Amino acid sequence: MKLALLPLTLHLMPGGKVPLRIFEPRYIRMVTEASRSGTGFGIGMLDELDEAGHSDLFMLGIRVNIIDFYTLEGGLLGITVEAMDRFRIRQLEREADGLLRAEVDLLDNWRSCMLSPTEQVLSDKLQEVFAEYPEMSELHPAPQWRDAAWVAQRWLEVLPLKSQLTQQLMAEDSCHRALGFLMSMLTSPSQPDYRH
């Protein structure tokens, strides 16, 4: 599959939703193409900036569909996207206006499974985060609080983790490694600051 890429520093997992501001002509073209084709576009995930202000593109990204359009202040285009599938980039090309296009292999989504009684704390704490940040509840009106894969994916989106670590957990075939990591992190004495 071939997808246009929007490089961003955020990490998004299947089922995740995020509002985006689109203002560069190449990305307006990308959004127009994506809405016509029905295949969506890719978010290429960027590493943190180095000392020279550069950032590398990871080979693992996410295919998104546009679920809403709106006009923002100053006439900017606003869209809300929903993540559909993880992908691995096989080949990259840059078009004349700088738009990146990638040949990608789609990866299977994590299978749904129930949280164990011990892991229920992950859901409880995530519900506290949603209560503190109402915009997250608005984006996810039908949360799946008992689904281990859904809960783990939302945590990977909001925790301020190093990009390399998030990529490693995202690349797993199931949610189990992420659950183990989250359990060790969220039940430790020093609680992380959440960001969205």
C-alpha positions as CSV (number, residue, x, y, z in Angstrom):
1,M,0.0,0.0,0.0
2,K,1.2,3.5,-0.8
3,L,0.4,6.4,1.6
4,A,1.3,10.0,1.8
5,L,2.9,10.8,5.2
6,L,2.5,13.6,7.7
7,P,5.5,13.5,10.0
8,L,4.7,14.3,13.6
9,T,6.3,13.8,17.0
10,L,3.1,12.3,18.5
11,H,2.5,8.6,18.8
12,L,-0.9,7.2,17.9
13,M,-2.2,3.7,18.1
14,P,-5.2,2.0,16.4
15,G,-8.4,3.4,17.9
16,G,-6.7,6.6,18.9
17,K,-8.1,9.9,17.7
18,V,-6.4,13.3,17.5
19,P,-7.3,16.8,16.1
20,L,-4.7,18.2,13.7
21,R,-4.2,21.7,12.1
22,I,-3.3,21.6,8.4
23,F,-1.8,24.7,6.8
24,E,1.0,23.8,4.4
25,P,-0.1,23.4,0.8
26,R,1.4,19.9,0.5
27,Y,-0.6,18.7,3.4
28,I,-3.8,20.3,2.2
29,R,-3.2,18.3,-1.0
30,M,-2.6,15.2,1.1
31,V,-5.9,15.7,2.9
32,T,-7.8,16.3,-0.3
33,E,-6.3,13.1,-1.9
34,A,-7.0,11.1,1.3
35,S,-10.7,12.2,1.4
36,R,-11.2,11.2,-2.2
37,S,-9.4,7.9,-2.1
38,G,-10.8,6.5,1.1
39,T,-7.4,5.0,2.0
40,G,-6.5,7.7,4.5
41,F,-2.9,8.8,5.0
42,G,0.0,7.9,7.2
43,I,1.4,9.6,10.3
44,G,5.1,9.2,10.2
45,M,6.4,9.2,13.8
46,L,9.4,11.4,14.5
47,D,12.1,10.9,17.1
48,E,12.9,13.8,19.5
49,L,14.9,16.6,18.1
50,D,18.7,16.3,18.3
51,E,21.1,19.2,19.2
52,A,21.1,20.4,15.6
53,G,17.3,20.5,15.5
54,H,16.9,17.5,13.3
55,S,14.6,14.5,13.9
56,D,14.7,11.0,12.3
57,L,11.6,9.3,11.0
58,F,10.8,5.9,12.5
59,M,10.0,3.1,10.2
60,L,6.8,2.3,12.2
61,G,3.9,4.6,11.6
62,I,0.1,4.6,11.7
63,R,-2.5,4.8,8.9
64,V,-5.4,7.2,9.8
65,N,-8.8,8.1,8.4
66,I,-10.2,11.6,8.5
67,I,-13.4,11.5,10.6
68,D,-14.1,15.3,10.8
69,F,-13.3,18.6,9.0
70,Y,-13.7,22.1,10.5
71,T,-12.4,25.6,10.0
72,L,-10.1,27.0,12.7
73,E,-9.2,30.6,13.5
74,G,-7.3,32.4,10.7
75,G,-9.0,30.1,8.1
76,L,-6.8,27.1,8.9
77,L,-8.1,23.7,8.1
78,G,-8.8,21.5,11.1
79,I,-9.3,17.7,10.9
80,T,-9.8,14.9,13.4
81,V,-8.3,11.6,12.5
82,E,-8.7,8.1,13.8
83,A,-5.9,5.6,13.7
84,M,-6.7,2.4,11.9
85,D,-3.5,0.3,11.4
86,R,0.1,0.3,12.3
87,F,2.5,0.0,9.3
88,R,6.2,-0.5,8.6
89,I,7.8,1.7,5.9
90,R,9.4,-0.3,3.1
91,Q,10.3,2.6,0.8
92,L,10.2,6.4,0.9
93,E,10.1,9.0,-1.8
94,R,9.8,12.8,-1.6
95,E,7.7,14.6,-4.2
96,A,8.5,18.0,-5.8
97,D,6.6,20.0,-3.1
98,G,8.3,18.0,-0.3
99,L,5.4,15.6,0.5
100,L,6.7,12.3,1.6
101,R,5.0,9.2,0.1
102,A,5.8,5.7,1.5
103,E,5.3,2.1,0.3
104,V,4.1,0.4,3.5
105,D,3.2,-3.0,4.9
106,L,0.2,-2.9,7.2
107,L,0.6,-4.8,10.5
108,D,-2.2,-6.8,12.3
109,N,-3.9,-4.9,15.1
110,W,-3.5,-6.1,18.7
111,R,-6.3,-8.6,19.6
112,S,-8.8,-7.5,22.2
113,C,-8.5,-9.3,25.5
114,M,-9.9,-8.7,29.0
115,L,-7.8,-7.0,31.6
116,S,-6.9,-9.3,34.5
117,P,-8.1,-8.3,38.0
118,T,-4.5,-7.2,38.8
119,E,-4.3,-5.1,35.6
120,Q,-7.7,-3.3,36.3
121,V,-5.6,-0.6,38.0
122,L,-4.5,0.5,34.5
123,S,-8.1,1.1,33.5
124,D,-8.9,2.9,36.8
125,K,-6.0,5.3,36.4
126,L,-6.8,5.9,32.7
127,Q,-10.3,6.8,33.7
128,E,-8.8,9.4,36.1
129,V,-6.8,10.9,33.2
130,F,-9.9,11.1,31.0
131,A,-11.7,12.8,33.8
132,E,-8.9,15.3,34.2
133,Y,-8.7,16.0,30.4
134,P,-12.3,16.2,29.1
135,E,-11.1,16.6,25.5
136,M,-10.0,13.0,25.7
137,S,-13.4,11.9,26.7
138,E,-14.9,13.9,23.8
139,L,-12.5,12.1,21.3
140,H,-13.4,8.7,22.8
141,P,-17.2,8.7,23.5
142,A,-17.3,4.9,23.7
143,P,-14.2,3.9,25.8
144,Q,-13.4,0.2,26.2
145,W,-12.3,0.2,29.8
146,R,-12.1,-3.6,30.1
147,D,-10.2,-4.2,26.9
148,A,-6.5,-4.6,27.7
149,A,-5.4,-3.7,24.1
150,W,-7.5,-0.6,24.0
151,V,-6.3,0.6,27.5
152,A,-2.6,-0.2,26.7
153,Q,-2.8,1.7,23.4
154,R,-4.3,4.8,25.0
155,W,-1.6,4.8,27.7
156,L,1.1,4.7,25.0
157,E,-0.4,7.8,23.5
158,V,-0.5,9.9,26.6
159,L,2.5,8.9,28.7
160,P,5.6,11.1,28.1
161,L,7.9,8.2,27.2
162,K,11.0,8.3,25.1
163,S,10.0,7.8,21.4
164,Q,12.4,4.8,21.0
165,L,10.6,3.0,23.9
166,T,7.2,3.8,22.6
167,Q,8.2,2.4,19.2
168,Q,9.5,-0.8,20.7
169,L,6.3,-1.4,22.5
170,M,4.2,-0.4,19.5
171,A,6.1,-2.9,17.3
172,E,5.0,-5.9,19.5
173,D,2.5,-8.4,18.1
174,S,0.3,-8.1,21.1
175,C,-0.4,-5.8,24.0
176,H,1.2,-8.1,26.7
177,R,4.7,-6.5,26.8
178,A,3.1,-3.0,27.0
179,L,0.8,-4.2,29.8
180,G,3.8,-5.5,31.8
181,F,5.7,-2.2,31.3
182,L,2.7,-0.1,32.2
183,M,2.0,-2.2,35.3
184,S,5.6,-1.7,36.5
185,M,5.5,2.1,35.7
186,L,2.1,3.0,37.1
187,T,2.4,1.0,40.3
188,S,5.8,2.5,41.1
189,P,6.0,5.1,43.9
190,S,6.9,8.0,41.6
191,Q,3.9,8.7,39.3
192,P,4.5,10.1,35.9
193,D,3.1,13.4,34.6
194,Y,0.6,12.8,31.8
195,R,0.5,14.9,28.7
196,H,-1.8,14.9,25.7
